[in-house]
Amino acid sequence: MQRRSFLKVGMSTAASYSRILGANDRIGMALIGSGRRGCDVMKAFVDTGRIDLKVICDVYDVQRERARQTLVKGAMEKPFECTAHEFALARGGVDAVLIGTPDHLHLDLATAALQAGKHVYLEKPATHRFQEGPLLLRAARTSGKVCTVGTQQRSGAHYKQARGEYFDGKLGKVLFVRTYWSNFPWQARTIAKQTKPLGLDWLRFLGKTPYFDYDHARYDSWRYFPEYGGGVLADILNHWADVAVWMMNDTPVDCVATGGIYSANDGRVNPDTVNAILRFKKGWNLTFESSVHKLRDDRPGVLFQGTEGSLEITRTDYTFRPNGKGEAVTVKAAGSLEIAHASDFLNAIKTGAKPSADIDLALAGVLPSHMAYEAYWSGQRVKYDEGRNEIQHGA
């Protein structure tokens, strides 16, 4: 089914919910997936001062305890803790859910939360596989709930300012967009073998993926394995390609990708180093380069190169440099992107407005990642057929 088929379904339920909130502006939230990233994002929600953390849900009891110690401060009410997401969704007082689980669980958990009448903040990537997109979009639009994705640049004030000021012709014709980010110690680790902890529900972690006997690397570094994540092609390319798609308002046409395990020979399957090139409808190329290993990469970001000037934008600032006469212009970021994005989600719940990373925008932003993943693993150029909404091989 084509993605566009769902785009006109209304958001009236979200608007109605804002009226129910009334004078009580606080929103009850559940955290499903309380690992490193889930805790980081939930901390931003706590720091807004606008939510009550009602539930911490994770397949591993140690993760739940760490999350409680990190997130519950002072006089805060101790949240309910559980292994099964069904208990989290059935808990009273839960209005919204933050899903911070591995990628392969995103569709099922987000769909369950939406069907339970919860607003959903879903960590990126929105989908683990391209084919999941229409299913997630239908679930979100049918529910009438807010469904946003954790591409936090979308809520960054300096990103919005750059988009408003420099994509009206000041860059001229943009021909290259270079995206780059390396050096991920957490993804470069060699994981020692361990027996399964008593408090870990391994079958819930596996979800619908093929069964494996417990392998600590598959749990502790799930991004190494394509069953659960896409490695840097999902974790990193999604962020930067989303920025490019947003700024350029364009759709990819085709993609090639190459790379491999060049150094981390530790049993992982996803590449430790990779490049991808995507061609877009309006006539420009996006290049992506990333490695989990430490490289000289002082300013991970996105560089737009046009005939009249260039714009380099990172999470800390952006700089415009004209190609001819004129001085460079640098604008520094202010505030936390995480808190800005959390606030945007909460505002959307309260007002019924569309969030900055609404699910349809997020699916457009993750499309380059899915194309690069398919190109890498097939060893072929892949093409996106917009009319059919499908990725085709051997283009």
Secondary structure, DSSP 4 states (H G I P E B T S, - for coil): --GGGGTT---HHHHHHHHHHTT---EEEEEE--SHHHHHHHHHHHHTT-EEEEEEE-SBHHHHHHHHHHH--TTPPPPEEES-HHHHHHSTT--EEEE-S-GGGHHHHHHHHHHTT-EEEEPSSS-SSGGGHHHHHHHHHHHT--EEE--GGGG-HHHHHHHHHHTTTTT-SEEEEEEE----GGGSPPPPP-PPPTTB-HHHHHTTSPP----HHHHHTGGGSTTT--THHHHTHHHHHHHHHHHHT--EEEEEEEEE-SS--SS--S-SEEEEEEEETTTEEEEEEEESS--S-SS-EEEEEESSEEEEE-SSEEEEEESSSS--EEEE--S-HHHHHHHHHHHHHHH-PPPTTBHHHHHHHHHHHHHHHHHHHHTS-EEEETTTTEEEE--
